[in-house]
Amino acid sequence: MIGIVDYKMGNLASVINAFKSLGEEVVLESDPSRLNTYEKLILPGVGAFGDAMEHLKSNGMDTAVKAYAQTGKPLLGICLGMQLLFNSSEEFGSTQGLGLIEGKIIPFEQSQFDHPQKVPHMGWNELFVQSVGEDPSVCPLFKGLDKDFYLYFVHSFHAVCDDKYAIGKTHYGYEFVSAVQKDNIYGIQPHPEKSHENGLKIIENFIKL
């Protein structure tokens, strides 16, 4: 059974429908005490980082997600959910995140763009799969996909972290980290649930972890 963390942030319908289209049952879970009953966990999210952390903290869901990560069972953060995995964000000041992956979330620096681009980064763009460390094998999330493929993005902030966690990168004005992994913890900045066949393949791979 796969649980989806329900903390009142973002439209969850598309995430639920993507899993259902693959024949997988998912449960929206708003009770922190029940998180450890799931075999896998999804941390979704759309909106502001600070608001998301406030919602998570309001009933102890932040602590429960961190405890789940320590079980070794797969945890996947999607879009804002990926950003929440990091130490902090610079959105509307500085806000502490879950601290599950070392790094921070920063705004796109338009002054650093190699050519003018609009922010937010919105639409289809390529994710370039990265080989991590000495292991040339591809992250299991990307099994069966090409070395680069298109997914759907909507965001104004992005992660900065050590390359050892970067399993995917994307170019928008400059190169940024668009997918991460640390042990059993995975994060992806684009929306696989809105990315047609490529996104469904990522979700299917997560189901099979």
N, CA, C and O of each residue as an XYZ file, in Angstrom:
836
protein
N       0.836     -1.190      0.000
C       0.000      0.000      0.000
C       0.880      1.253      0.000
O       1.871      1.333      0.726
N       0.494      2.232     -0.834
C       1.236      3.480     -0.938
C       0.416      4.599     -0.311
O      -0.767      4.757     -0.612
N       1.050      5.370      0.560
C       0.396      6.501      1.198
C       0.813      7.808      0.550
O       1.965      7.974      0.148
N      -0.129      8.733      0.451
C       0.142     10.090     -0.022
C      -0.085     11.028      1.146
O      -1.181     11.078      1.703
N       0.944     11.772      1.521
C       0.839     12.677      2.660
C      -0.142     13.800      2.319
O       0.076     14.561      1.375
N      -1.211     13.894      3.088
C      -2.236     14.912      2.876
C      -2.051     16.004      3.923
O      -2.401     15.828      5.090
N      -1.492     17.144      3.487
C      -1.288     18.258      4.413
C      -1.890     19.548      3.852
O      -1.444     20.652      4.163
N      -2.925     19.371      3.007
C      -3.753     20.484      2.510
C      -2.989     21.448      1.613
O      -3.264     22.647      1.599
N      -2.021     20.913      0.861
C      -1.271     21.756     -0.068
C      -1.290     21.134     -1.459
O      -0.728     20.060     -1.676
N      -1.938     21.814     -2.396
C      -1.887     21.383     -3.791
C      -3.039     20.479     -4.181
O      -3.787     19.981     -3.340
N      -3.156     20.285     -5.483
C      -4.192     19.430     -6.043
C      -3.682     17.994     -6.108
O      -2.770     17.685     -6.875
N      -4.264     17.136     -5.313
C      -3.795     15.750     -5.222
C      -4.462     14.831     -6.233
O      -4.024     13.697     -6.424
N      -5.528     15.316     -6.887
C      -6.314     14.446     -7.755
C      -5.474     13.844     -8.880
O      -5.610     12.662     -9.196
N      -4.601     14.662     -9.486
C      -3.812     14.155    -10.611
C      -2.813     13.102    -10.163
O      -2.525     12.165    -10.907
N      -2.276     13.247     -8.942
C      -1.348     12.243     -8.407
C      -2.099     10.926     -8.175
O      -1.632      9.858     -8.571
N      -3.246     11.015     -7.542
C      -4.056      9.813     -7.276
C      -4.444      9.129     -8.572
O      -4.351      7.907     -8.683
N      -4.884      9.914     -9.564
C      -5.330      9.336    -10.836
C      -4.190      8.661    -11.582
O      -4.401      7.651    -12.253
N      -2.979      9.212    -11.470
C      -1.836      8.594    -12.150
C      -1.563      7.203    -11.592
O      -1.312      6.267    -12.350
N      -1.610      7.064    -10.270
C      -1.396      5.754     -9.665
C      -2.542      4.798    -10.014
O      -2.312      3.625    -10.309
N      -3.758      5.303     -9.978
C      -4.912      4.453    -10.301
C      -4.853      3.962    -11.742
O      -5.255      2.835    -12.033
N      -4.351      4.806    -12.646
C      -4.255      4.404    -14.055
C      -3.294      3.239    -14.245
O      -3.364      2.523    -15.244
N      -2.388      3.051    -13.273
C      -1.435      1.934    -13.311
C      -1.913      0.766    -12.453
O      -1.180     -0.201    -12.244
N      -3.146      0.861    -11.958
C      -3.726     -0.223    -11.181
C      -3.237     -0.292     -9.752
O      -3.367     -1.329     -9.101
N      -2.669      0.811     -9.247
C      -2.111      0.819     -7.902
C      -3.019      1.587     -6.948
O      -3.424      2.713     -7.238
N      -3.332      0.987     -5.833
C      -4.162      1.637     -4.832
C      -3.309      2.559     -3.971
O      -2.243      2.174     -3.491
N      -3.796      3.779     -3.785
C      -3.108      4.741     -2.921
C      -4.111      5.285     -1.906
O      -5.320      5.267     -2.135
N      -3.587      5.767     -0.786
C      -4.431      6.285      0.283
C      -3.942      7.674      0.668
O      -2.755      7.872      0.928
N      -4.860      8.636      0.703
C      -4.538      9.956      1.238
C      -4.483      9.854      2.750
O      -5.458      9.449      3.384
N      -3.356     10.218      3.328
C      -3.182     10.025      4.770
C      -2.892     11.366      5.459
O      -1.896     12.023      5.157
N      -3.760     11.758      6.372
C      -3.575     12.988      7.135
C      -3.246     12.727      8.599
O      -3.074     13.666      9.376
N      -3.156     11.444      8.980
C      -2.854     11.066     10.359
C      -1.374     10.683     10.464
O      -0.980      9.633      9.956
N      -0.554     11.504     11.106
C       0.880     11.211     11.183
C       1.191      9.856     11.802
O       2.186      9.227     11.441
N       0.363      9.402     12.719
C       0.635      8.141     13.415
C       0.492      6.935     12.506
O       0.903      5.833     12.870
N      -0.084      7.127     11.328
C      -0.319      6.004     10.416
C       0.717      5.907      9.291
O       0.692      4.945      8.524
N       1.609      6.862      9.178
C       2.531      6.872      8.034
C       3.342      5.587      7.938
O       3.542      5.064      6.841
N       3.809      5.075      9.068
C       4.678      3.896      9.043
C       3.960      2.622      8.635
O       4.601      1.584      8.468
N       2.632      2.677      8.468
C       1.898      1.487      8.032
C       2.010      1.279      6.516
O       1.616      0.230      6.005
N       2.543      2.269      5.799
C       2.609      2.178      4.340
C       3.951      1.627      3.861
O       4.992      1.851      4.479
N       3.897      0.903      2.747
C       5.115      0.341      2.167
C       5.942      1.398      1.446
O       7.168      1.303      1.384
N       5.265      2.401      0.905
C       5.921      3.514      0.221
C       5.131      4.769      0.530
O       3.953      4.707      0.882
N       5.806      5.929      0.393
C       5.169      7.188      0.753
C       5.476      8.252     -0.292
O       6.600      8.362     -0.782
N       4.438      9.040     -0.626
C       4.578     10.164     -1.544
C       4.379     11.456     -0.756
O       3.413     11.590     -0.004
N       5.299     12.408     -0.931
C       5.149     13.745     -0.364
C       4.941     14.700     -1.537
O       5.912     15.114     -2.171
N       3.690     15.055     -1.835
C       3.409     15.949     -2.962
C       3.488     17.399     -2.520
O       3.964     17.688     -1.422
N       3.026     18.314     -3.362
C       2.956     19.700     -2.931
C       2.988     20.689     -4.065
O       3.745     20.541     -5.024
N       2.142     21.715     -3.940
C       2.136     22.861     -4.851
C       1.898     24.086     -3.984
O       0.991     24.089     -3.151
N       2.709     25.133     -4.170
C       2.520     26.340     -3.381
C       3.806     26.804     -2.743
O       4.897     26.511     -3.233
N       3.677     27.532     -1.647
C       4.825     28.157     -0.992
C       5.450     27.233      0.045
O       4.748     26.532      0.774
N       6.768     27.242      0.101
C       7.541     26.391      1.007
C       7.155     26.641      2.470
O       6.902     25.698      3.221
N       7.112     27.913      2.864
C       6.818     28.237      4.251
C       5.441     27.764      4.684
O       5.280     27.211      5.772
N       4.444     27.984      3.828
C       3.089     27.517      4.135
C       3.065     25.999      4.291
O       2.409     25.465      5.186
N       3.792     25.312      3.404
C       3.825     23.851      3.450
C       4.412     23.363      4.772
O       3.870     22.445      5.387
N       5.510     23.966      5.211
C       6.121     23.539      6.466
C       5.208     23.830      7.657
O       5.162     23.051      8.610
N       4.489     24.939      7.605
C       3.541     25.242      8.687
C       2.450     24.188      8.767
O       2.090     23.739      9.855
N       1.924     23.792      7.609
C       0.890     22.756      7.570
C       1.434     21.430      8.104
O       0.766     20.749      8.882
N       2.642     21.066      7.686
C       3.234     19.815      8.145
C       3.450     19.817      9.661
O       3.227     18.810     10.333
N       3.882     20.952     10.177
C       4.169     21.043     11.611
C       2.906     21.124     12.464
O       2.943     20.810     13.653
N       1.790     21.543     11.867
C       0.584     21.808     12.639
C       0.069     20.588     13.394
O      -0.556     20.729     14.444
N       0.327     19.393     12.868
C      -0.119     18.173     13.570
C       0.999     17.147     13.737
O       0.740     15.973     14.002
N       2.247     17.598     13.578
C       3.373     16.687     13.747
C       3.701     15.845     12.534
O       4.457     14.878     12.629
N       3.127     16.213     11.374
C       3.407     15.441     10.168
C       4.871     15.564      9.752
O       5.424     14.632      9.168
N       5.501     16.692     10.042
C       6.914     16.854      9.696
C       7.774     15.816     10.400
O       8.643     15.198      9.785
N       7.530     15.629     11.683
C       8.273     14.629     12.463
C       7.986     13.227     11.962
O       8.883     12.385     11.911
N       6.726     12.971     11.588
C       6.341     11.645     11.112
C       7.002     11.313      9.775
O       7.417     10.175      9.555
N       7.103     12.305      8.879
C       7.770     12.079      7.592
C       9.250     11.793      7.808
O       9.811     10.907      7.162
N       9.884     12.532      8.707
C      11.306     12.293      8.999
C      11.515     10.907      9.606
O      12.497     10.229      9.302
N      10.587     10.493     10.464
C      10.678      9.152     11.047
C      10.495      8.084      9.977
O      11.176      7.059      9.994
N       9.579      8.325      9.049
C       9.362      7.369      7.954
C      10.637      7.203      7.132
O      11.002      6.090      6.753
N      11.306      8.312      6.864
C      12.531      8.255      6.049
C      13.585      7.366      6.686
O      14.404      6.771      5.986
N      13.569      7.271      8.014
C      14.559      6.453      8.719
C      14.251      4.962      8.663
O      15.091      4.149      9.050
N      13.054      4.581      8.186
C      12.687      3.166      8.121
C      13.357      2.434      6.968
O      13.420      1.205      6.959
N      13.859      3.193      5.993
C      14.452      2.569      4.812
C      13.453      2.291      3.708
O      13.840      1.836      2.632
N      12.174      2.554      3.947
C      11.157      2.363      2.913
C      11.165      3.559      1.961
O      11.502      4.670      2.371
N      10.795      3.343      0.687
C      10.896      4.424     -0.308
C       9.989      5.607      0.002
O       8.816      5.448      0.342
N      10.568      6.793     -0.125
C       9.864      8.058      0.051
C      10.156      8.924     -1.169
O      11.317      9.125     -1.527
N       9.100      9.438     -1.811
C       9.258     10.249     -3.020
C       8.617     11.617     -2.818
O       7.419     11.709     -2.553
N       9.419     12.688     -2.944
C       8.902     14.046     -2.928
C       8.718     14.549     -4.350
O       9.612     14.407     -5.184
N       7.558     15.140     -4.628
C       7.236     15.638     -5.964
C       7.056     17.152     -5.920
O       6.285     17.665     -5.109
N       7.768     17.867     -6.792
C       7.692     19.324     -6.937
C       7.996     19.998     -5.596
O       9.113     19.869     -5.096
N       7.041     20.708     -5.002
C       7.285     21.305     -3.685
C       7.664     20.231     -2.672
O       8.456     20.484     -1.764
N       7.105     19.041     -2.823
C       7.454     17.932     -1.932
C       8.928     17.586     -1.989
O       9.522     17.235     -0.969
N       9.532     17.680     -3.176
C      10.982     17.474     -3.288
C      11.727     18.578     -2.555
O      12.690     18.306     -1.838
N      11.289     19.824     -2.728
C      11.986     20.935     -2.095
C      11.951     20.831     -0.573
O      12.911     21.205      0.100
N      10.850     20.326     -0.034
C      10.709     20.203      1.418
C      11.709     19.219      2.019
O      11.973     19.259      3.221
N      12.267     18.335      1.190
C      13.231     17.352      1.688
C      14.538     18.003      2.133
O      15.298     17.405      2.895
N      14.805     19.222      1.665
C      16.105     19.866      1.900
C      16.141     20.619      3.232
O      15.141     20.706      3.944
N      17.317     21.159      3.547
C      17.527     21.840      4.830
C      16.719     23.118      4.960
O      16.156     23.404      6.016
N      16.664     23.900      3.857
C      16.034     25.208      3.964
C      15.646     25.736      2.593
O      16.050     25.208      1.557
N      14.840     26.807      2.621
C      14.442     27.494      1.399
C      14.561     28.992      1.601
O      14.365     29.492      2.709
N      14.884     29.717      0.524
C      14.976     31.171      0.555
C      13.694     31.836      0.079
O      13.668     33.048     -0.135
N      12.625     31.053     -0.089
C      11.363     31.625     -0.549
C      10.709     32.437      0.569
O      10.425     31.900      1.639
N      10.468     33.737      0.325
C       9.880     34.643      1.324
C      10.672     34.607      2.638
O      10.108     34.388      3.710
N      11.968     34.823      2.533
C      12.827     34.741      3.701
C      13.450     33.368      3.789
O      13.482     32.638      2.798
N      13.944     33.006      4.951
C      14.564     31.703      5.148
C      13.665     30.817      6.002
O      13.240     31.207      7.090
N      13.382     29.616      5.493
C      12.522     28.673      6.202
C      13.213     27.332      6.276
O      13.739     26.851      5.272
N      13.222     26.715      7.455
C      13.807     25.396      7.617
C      12.914     24.334      6.990
O      11.691     24.373      7.125
N      13.548     23.375      6.295
C      12.831     22.261      5.705
C      12.949     21.019      6.572
O      13.234     21.108      7.766
N      12.729     19.868      5.965
C      12.766     18.607      6.701
C      14.194     18.145      6.989
O      14.417     17.360      7.911
N      15.157     18.624      6.209
C      16.555     18.289      6.462
C      16.920     16.850      6.168
O      17.846     16.311      6.775
N      16.206     16.217      5.245
C      16.490     14.821      4.899
C      17.592     14.707      3.848
O      18.242     13.667      3.741
N      17.805     15.774      3.073
C      18.885     15.826      2.088
C      19.603     17.154      2.286
O      18.962     18.200      2.392
N      20.928     17.114      2.336
C      21.700     18.327      2.565
C      21.635     19.219      1.326
O      21.923     18.783      0.211
N      21.253     20.465      1.545
C      21.144     21.412      0.451
C      20.081     22.443      0.756
O      19.468     22.423      1.823
N      19.865     23.353     -0.195
C      18.873     24.405      0.023
C      18.129     24.713     -1.274
O      18.528     24.300     -2.363
N      17.036     25.451     -1.115
C      16.194     25.849     -2.240
C      16.372     27.338     -2.459
O      16.218     28.130     -1.529
N      16.697     27.725     -3.693
C      16.938     29.132     -4.018
C      16.093     29.540     -5.224
O      15.646     28.681     -5.984
N      15.870     30.847     -5.405
C      15.145     31.299     -6.597
C      16.017     31.192     -7.838
O      17.244     31.207     -7.743
N      15.390     31.083     -8.995
C      16.151     31.192    -10.234
C      16.832     32.561    -10.265
O      16.193     33.590    -10.043
N      18.123     32.557    -10.539
C      18.905     33.790    -10.619
C      18.917     34.251    -12.072
O      19.760     33.824    -12.861
N      17.967     35.134    -12.422
C      17.844     35.537    -13.821
C      19.082     36.263    -14.325
O      19.363     36.247    -15.524
N      19.826     36.899    -13.424
C      21.061     37.575    -13.829
C      22.124     36.596    -14.310
O      23.079     36.987    -14.981
N      21.950     35.299    -13.958
C      22.913     34.278    -14.354
C      22.487     33.519    -15.612
O      23.231     32.670    -16.104
N      21.293     33.822    -16.136
C      20.788     33.096    -17.304
C      21.672     33.363    -18.517
O      22.160     34.475    -18.717
N      21.870     32.312    -19.330
C      22.664     32.477    -20.543
C      21.872     33.180    -21.650
O      22.459     33.685    -22.608
N      20.551     33.215    -21.520
C      19.708     34.050    -22.374
C      18.392     34.283    -21.628
O      18.037     33.493    -20.753
N      17.666     35.349    -21.957
C      16.472     35.702    -21.180
C      15.431     34.581    -21.144
O      15.119     33.974    -22.169
N      14.908     34.322    -19.967
C      13.870     33.325    -19.752
C      12.858     33.877    -18.751
O      13.201     34.678    -17.882
N      11.635     33.447    -18.880
C      10.611     33.853    -17.938
C      10.662     32.977    -16.685
O      10.996     31.794    -16.754
N      10.336     33.561    -15.569
C      10.173     32.831    -14.317
C       8.760     33.116    -13.835
O       8.364     34.280    -13.768
N       7.980     32.078    -13.493
C       8.399     30.697    -13.249
C       8.763     29.914    -14.515
O       8.334     30.225    -15.626
N       9.572     28.890    -14.285
C       9.878     27.894    -15.308
C       8.638     27.030    -15.457
O       8.298     26.262    -14.558
N       7.965     27.157    -16.591
C       6.691     26.465    -16.768
C       6.627     25.822    -18.144
O       6.842     26.486    -19.159
N       6.332     24.526    -18.174
C       6.165     23.820    -19.433
C       7.058     22.593    -19.521
O       7.619     22.141    -18.523
N       7.177     22.070    -20.716
C       7.955     20.851    -20.940
C       9.436     21.174    -21.072
O       9.818     22.130    -21.747
N      10.259     20.370    -20.424
C      11.702     20.537    -20.528
C      12.369     19.184    -20.302
O      11.752     18.242    -19.806
N      13.636     19.113    -20.674
C      14.359     17.848    -20.592
C      14.977     17.624    -19.217
O      15.511     18.543    -18.596
N      14.893     16.404    -18.769
C      15.654     15.947    -17.610
C      16.782     15.074    -18.125
O      16.551     14.114    -18.859
N      18.012     15.414    -17.736
C      19.190     14.665    -18.151
C      19.627     13.767    -16.992
O      20.014     14.257    -15.931
N      19.563     12.470    -17.197
C      19.881     11.505    -16.152
C      21.363     11.572    -15.822
O      22.208     11.594    -16.717
N      21.673     11.604    -14.523
C      23.055     11.687    -14.045
C      23.489     10.358    -13.443
O      22.715      9.689    -12.759
N      24.741      9.985    -13.707
C      25.349      8.865    -13.003
C      25.916      9.389    -11.698
O      26.642     10.383    -11.686
N      25.591      8.730    -10.610
C      25.961      9.223     -9.292
C      27.153      8.448     -8.745
O      27.137      7.218     -8.706
N      28.185      9.173     -8.324
C      29.348      8.544     -7.706
C      30.059      7.590     -8.655
O      30.159      7.846     -9.855
N      30.549      6.495     -8.105
C      31.293      5.519     -8.899
C      30.377      4.497     -9.552
O      30.829      3.677    -10.351
N      29.096      4.540     -9.219
C      28.146      3.580     -9.764
C      27.536      4.147    -11.037
O      26.789      5.123    -10.976
N      27.844      3.548    -12.204
C      27.338      4.089    -13.466
C      25.881      3.722    -13.740
O      25.300      4.185    -14.721
N      25.293      2.902    -12.890
C      23.928      2.463    -13.143
C      22.946      3.608    -12.944
O      23.179      4.514    -12.144
N      21.863      3.552    -13.676
C      20.847      4.595    -13.615
C      19.983      4.372    -12.382
O      19.719      3.233    -11.996
N      19.544      5.467    -11.766
C      18.614      5.378    -10.648
C      17.391      4.567    -11.072
O      16.894      4.745    -12.185
N      16.901      3.687    -10.212
C      15.754      2.849    -10.587
C      14.503      3.638    -10.957
O      13.630      3.104    -11.641
N      14.390      4.888    -10.529
C      13.238      5.698    -10.941
C      13.189      5.895    -12.446
O      12.114      6.079    -13.018
N      14.362      5.855    -13.096
C      14.456      6.166    -14.516
C      14.676      4.924    -15.381
O      15.007      5.042    -16.560
N      14.500      3.763    -14.814
C      14.675      2.524    -15.562
C      13.718      2.476    -16.757
O      12.524      2.745    -16.625
N      14.261      2.132    -17.914
C      13.442      2.018    -19.109
C      13.230      3.312    -19.865
O      12.565      3.325    -20.901
N      13.795      4.418    -19.351
C      13.709      5.705    -20.030
C      15.043      6.037    -20.685
O      16.070      5.442    -20.358
N      15.020      6.993    -21.614
C      16.249      7.420    -22.255
C      17.129      8.187    -21.270
O      16.719      8.479    -20.146
N      18.345      8.506    -21.714
C      19.262      9.280    -20.874
C      18.782     10.726    -20.706
O      19.187     11.415    -19.770
N      17.928     11.170    -21.607
C      17.274     12.468    -21.439
C      15.860     12.349    -21.990
O      15.630     11.712    -23.017
N      14.927     12.966    -21.298
C      13.521     12.859    -21.688
C      12.773     14.063    -21.133
O      13.241     14.728    -20.209
N      11.613     14.332    -21.704
C      10.846     15.520    -21.341
C       9.834     15.227    -20.239
O       9.184     14.181    -20.222
N       9.720     16.195    -19.311
C       8.726     16.166    -18.251
C       8.148     17.578    -18.107
O       8.672     18.535    -18.675
N       7.065     17.689    -17.341
C       6.374     18.962    -17.198
C       6.777     19.657    -15.890
O       6.678     19.078    -14.809
N       7.230     20.904    -16.013
C       7.730     21.685    -14.874
C       6.828     22.891    -14.594
O       6.263     23.481    -15.515
N       6.703     23.247    -13.323
C       6.109     24.517    -12.896
C       6.775     24.909    -11.582
O       6.425     24.365    -10.534
N       7.733     25.848    -11.613
C       8.407     26.256    -10.377
C       9.244     27.504    -10.602
O       9.690     27.786    -11.714
N       9.449     28.251     -9.508
C      10.266     29.459     -9.525
C      11.535     29.303     -8.697
O      12.419     30.159     -8.745
N      11.629     28.211     -7.937
C      12.774     27.931     -7.072
C      13.333     26.562     -7.422
O      12.616     25.714     -7.954
N      14.603     26.341     -7.126
C      15.217     25.053     -7.444
C      16.228     24.677     -6.370
O      16.650     25.511     -5.569
N      16.600     23.419     -6.370
C      17.519     22.892     -5.358
C      18.971     23.153     -5.723
O      19.352     23.137     -6.894
N      19.772     23.394     -4.687
C      21.232     23.438     -4.794
C      21.770     22.421     -3.794
O      21.517     22.524     -2.594
N      22.517     21.435     -4.300
C      23.028     20.390     -3.414
C      24.272     19.775     -4.022
O      24.634     20.064     -5.163
N      24.920     18.924     -3.247
C      26.091     18.203     -3.714
C      25.700     17.293     -4.877
O      24.627     16.689     -4.871
N      26.577     17.203     -5.867
C      26.295     16.366     -7.034
C      26.074     14.893     -6.678
O      25.485     14.154     -7.466
N      26.535     14.461     -5.508
C      26.353     13.053     -5.147
C      24.885     12.707     -4.953
O      24.521     11.531     -4.970
N      24.036     13.717     -4.768
C      22.594     13.476     -4.626
C      21.830     13.700     -5.928
O      20.657     13.339     -6.026
N      22.484     14.292     -6.930
C      21.799     14.689     -8.161
C      21.685     13.506     -9.127
O      22.687     13.039     -9.668
N      20.474     13.034     -9.333
C      20.238     11.949    -10.306
C      19.644     12.483    -11.595
O      19.534     11.754    -12.581
N      19.255     13.767    -11.595
C      18.735     14.392    -12.798
C      19.034     15.882    -12.789
O      18.966     16.531    -11.745
N      19.367     16.423    -13.964
C      19.579     17.862    -14.101
C      18.810     18.370    -15.319
O      18.504     17.617    -16.244
N      18.509     19.662    -15.292
C      17.731     20.301    -16.354
C      18.338     21.660    -16.638
O      18.910     22.286    -15.746
N      18.218     22.124    -17.885
C      18.737     23.438    -18.246
C      17.578     24.404    -18.462
O      16.691     24.163    -19.281
N      17.604     25.498    -17.711
C      16.658     26.598    -17.933
C      17.379     27.888    -17.538
O      17.388     28.280    -16.371
N      17.970     28.527    -18.519
C      18.834     29.677    -18.237
C      20.207     29.255    -17.793
O      21.211     29.845    -18.190
N      20.250     28.228    -16.963
C      21.477     27.549    -16.557
C      21.080     26.164    -16.062
O      19.894     25.858    -15.937
N      22.060     25.343    -15.786
C      21.786     23.979    -15.340
C      21.426     23.971    -13.857
O      22.073     24.634    -13.045
N      20.385     23.212    -13.516
C      20.009     23.066    -12.117
C      19.627     21.613    -11.830
O      19.349     20.839    -12.746
N      19.620     21.264    -10.565
C      19.287     19.905    -10.137
C      17.766     19.729    -10.171
O      17.030     20.491     -9.544
N      17.311     18.723    -10.906
C      15.869     18.512    -11.050
C      15.391     17.171    -10.492
O      14.190     16.899    -10.487
N      16.311     16.336    -10.024
C      15.928     15.076     -9.371
C      17.062     14.655     -8.450
O      18.238     14.832     -8.770
N      16.696     14.098     -7.308
C      17.697     13.743     -6.293
C      17.389     12.378     -5.679
O      16.256     11.897     -5.712
N      18.421     11.782     -5.127
C      18.269     10.553     -4.348
C      19.300     10.522     -3.237
O      20.473     10.821     -3.458
N      18.862     10.163     -2.052
C      19.757      9.860     -0.946
C      19.226      8.588     -0.290
O      18.238      8.619      0.443
N      19.888      7.483     -0.563
C      19.451      6.176     -0.048
C      18.015      5.897     -0.492
O      17.765      5.786     -1.692
N      17.072      5.781      0.433
C      15.683      5.449      0.118
C      14.819      6.679     -0.141
O      13.609      6.565     -0.336
N      15.446      7.858     -0.142
C      14.706      9.110     -0.293
C      14.921      9.644     -1.711
O      16.056      9.841     -2.145
N      13.823      9.874     -2.419
C      13.861     10.340     -3.797
C      13.102     11.665     -3.904
O      12.163     11.916     -3.149
N      13.519     12.504     -4.846
C      12.798     13.739     -5.100
C      12.864     14.095     -6.565
O      13.890     13.890     -7.214
N      11.773     14.629     -7.092
C      11.745     15.039     -8.489
C      11.000     16.365     -8.600
O       9.862     16.490     -8.148
N      11.663     17.361     -9.214
C      11.091     18.704     -9.315
C       9.906     18.773    -10.280
O       8.893     19.376     -9.926
N       9.977     18.192    -11.470
C       8.818     18.238    -12.364
C       7.675     17.369    -11.842
O       7.814     16.656    -10.849
N       6.552     17.451    -12.534
C       5.355     16.708    -12.141
C       5.227     15.438    -12.997
O       4.751     15.522    -14.130
N       5.635     14.270    -12.492
C       5.460     13.053    -13.297
C       3.999     12.747    -13.579
O       3.673     12.171    -14.617
N       3.112     13.131    -12.657
C       1.680     12.836    -12.827
C       1.054     13.668    -13.945
O      -0.070     13.397    -14.368
N       1.787     14.692    -14.429
C       1.296     15.533    -15.525
C       2.155     15.374    -16.777
O       2.043     16.168    -17.712
N       3.008     14.355    -16.800
C       4.026     14.234    -17.848
C       3.812     13.041    -18.772
O       4.766     12.502    -19.333
N       2.557     12.633    -18.927
C       2.193     11.596    -19.891
C       3.019     10.320    -19.698
O       3.254      9.893    -18.568
N       3.459      9.714    -20.809
C       4.080      8.392    -20.730
C       5.361      8.392    -19.896
O       5.589      7.479    -19.102
N       6.191      9.409    -20.077
C       7.447      9.444    -19.314
C       7.184      9.536    -17.821
O       7.841      8.864    -17.025
N       6.225     10.368    -17.443
C       5.905     10.508    -16.031
C       5.296      9.248    -15.445
O       5.599      8.867    -14.314
N       4.436      8.603    -16.223
C       3.823      7.360    -15.743
C       4.872      6.272    -15.571
O       4.754      5.427    -14.684
N       5.903      6.289    -16.419
C       6.976      5.306    -16.285
C       7.729      5.523    -14.975
O       8.093      4.556    -14.306
N       7.967      6.773    -14.602
C       8.629      7.064    -13.332
C       7.777      6.585    -12.175
O       8.293      5.988    -11.230
N       6.476      6.837    -12.236
C       5.574      6.392    -11.177
C       5.539      4.857    -11.106
O       5.542      4.274    -10.022
N       5.505      4.226    -12.268
C       5.524      2.756    -12.293
C       6.809      2.218    -11.667
O       6.779      1.238    -10.922
N       7.942      2.864    -11.972
C       9.205      2.436    -11.388
C       9.211      2.612     -9.878
O       9.763      1.785     -9.153
N       8.593      3.695     -9.404
C       8.518      3.897     -7.955
C       7.673      2.801     -7.305
O       8.012      2.299     -6.233
N       6.585      2.441     -7.953
C       5.732      1.359     -7.429
C       6.527      0.064     -7.288
O       6.292     -0.714     -6.364
N       7.465     -0.166     -8.202
C       8.220     -1.418     -8.239
C       9.440     -1.414     -7.318
O      10.090     -2.449     -7.165
N       9.763     -0.286     -6.708
C      10.934     -0.243     -5.826
C      10.816     -1.252     -4.689
O      11.714     -1.349     -3.854
